[in-house]
Amino acid sequence: MLRIRKKPILITLLLLAVIAFTRFERPGALQNVEHIEVTKRRSRYTNPVYSTWKPKEQQSIEANCASYFGYFDRIGRPSLEEQAAFQHDGLLFKKTKWLREEGKLYRKEARRNHQPFDKHYELKLLEKFFEKSAAHSRLEEGFVADMAHMRAFGKCFLEDKHYASRETRLCDQVSPFLFPFLSGSLPRIDHNGKEPHPGSANSEDRACFIKQLLRKGHGDGIVIPILPSPSRSQQIVRAIRLIKVLRATNNTLPIEITFMDNKDVRKDLKLDINSAARRADMKLPESFQQFLASNNGDSLTLAEQNVRFVYLQRSIDSRFYKSSDPLMMSLAPLFSSFERAIVLSTQTIPLFQDLSHVLQDSDVEQFGVKFFKSRAIYEQKLTKYPPGYFETNELVNGMADVNNNDTEFFGLRRARNVYSKRVRHESYTKLLDTSMFVIDKSKALPGLLISAALHYYPVINSKYDFSAGNFEALWLGQELAGTLEYVPFNSHFAVSPGILTPPENVEVGIPSKELCSSSWAQLSDKDDINLLYVTTHQIENRVLPEFDNALKRKFSIKTNPSDPTDSTVDDSIHTNKLKKNPLRLESYLRPVAVDERQFNRDGFVELPWNRKGSFGSSDDYWCAYDIVGSTESPLRGLVIDINEDQQVWYNSLIEIWLSSSHQQSSSMGSYE
């Protein structure tokens, strides 16, 4: 009888099975990735601290702080370095579209390399999609948790003074995890021949480094950031002009000119800054002297300005250092030597008779911040949304904002989006005018830290891309901190300042009034009359080819309009006013804000702001109108004529800015 040997047969069958299995290629992507899309994963997001710590009922905030950060070293989280290096892909929120686009790229690359298509490439792309979705979700969850950690940090270490004073060591342990972009070194300060403030940056301080940022703040002052991107020397020249204007307003607040890098100001520029700040015989225009004589009869003794230079590079960890204008705007007040700082752009001309009055604003005293709104331009509302926009907006407005645990254990509250709803809920891309804002670090430091940190989370780029030109992190950080009832803005949008276009030259329906300018101004929300500041863009455009000729044409009036053969014009407005000062202020127009185009009837404009893209080779010339849609519409802007005294004051300050030539220069661009 034939005996069958089972063991060799079993081995043979196993070998055949392995060969058969491996003969057919399998997708090479990871096989253990869960097939769940990003938004569906969000229901699983948790704060890892609460997964470990079981809070006790009726426990004090101080006890909650000790417990929360006592567990902090036990949690796993994506590092900020990993977050910052993330390559954001908004298409991950649309699986079908992502697969279609990736498939196109794969097939194009295969054809280019004369390779056959992998028969499993679609399955491999699907695995790749879920792998990337998992990575994206992990960083999203980390972002949400980090916002909660930062809120708790602000409450425990920056607001609760008793707890913070006892827990310096714990604060020092936690800070590098949450804010690793801070190196732990204070900025280098060039005091410009002045004695440093007692107890300032050079003094020994055992407090937690972030706490030092608050303790090192002394009194009030002005911060002038020099942004990394535009021309450095041109900004410094504008800062020199600004300092002269501040002297004319009898400013007594110290001034810090702040730089992102560690490169010293050139000697010739530094000499010009010191001359502008201290020169006793600073020339003032005749109109300014007349204003002083008519108002108080006294000549003005120009106070010397205390100017110092602040260099931030050593305060930023080299792994996170980047030349970013929006980041600079957050870091400048954070590292300033002042407790309360008025931050001024170099393109701002303050029109206050006493700039320090802005620090007495009730919003500053109550909330520690005051921001200003940009022009209410309809085109800033998105009509085509980037991939992932709505999903990211939902994440930030929902999960990343103050939650029930923040409220229950730390007493934090979700801010009302009184002004910010324009960006957070209404799809506008811009709200903030960075020409001026005010920060009181004793109240706003937690939000300021979050504002700076937001620049290292590209996982939210579909809605908030702070890499270039987007400064909205300044107010968003304050809202996410949970310390303010709402973030206050000046209630008015920016207005159009200058001289009204002659009625004969207005090309839209009568009786529309038109006021055009490259500059904008801010109107006081306390009296609704006085202007607070104006920007310098209109003045700077005078160097553009054809800009002056374009102004001349716009303000020239035909003397005999009924005779088409008579080309004689009256150009006195240009000759007597705008030639000398293209930003001359006689009126301002406060347009309405609209959320949709208004039906155009009888030749009226559909929108209150209209861009004139080719005005004298300028691309930033905007015309504002009082009537939108029709004369029957309730949506109508206001035209305010500036009284004579105020005209003299405003235009004198602008003339000081214009006439501030230096030993080496006669124009803004001469240092280039």
Order of alpha helices (4+ residues) and beta strands (2+ residues): alpha-alpha-alpha-alpha-alpha-alpha-alpha-alpha-alpha-beta-alpha-beta-alpha-beta-alpha-alpha-beta-alpha-beta-beta-alpha-beta-alpha-alpha-alpha-beta-alpha-alpha-beta-beta-beta-beta-alpha-alpha-beta-beta-beta-beta-beta-beta-alpha
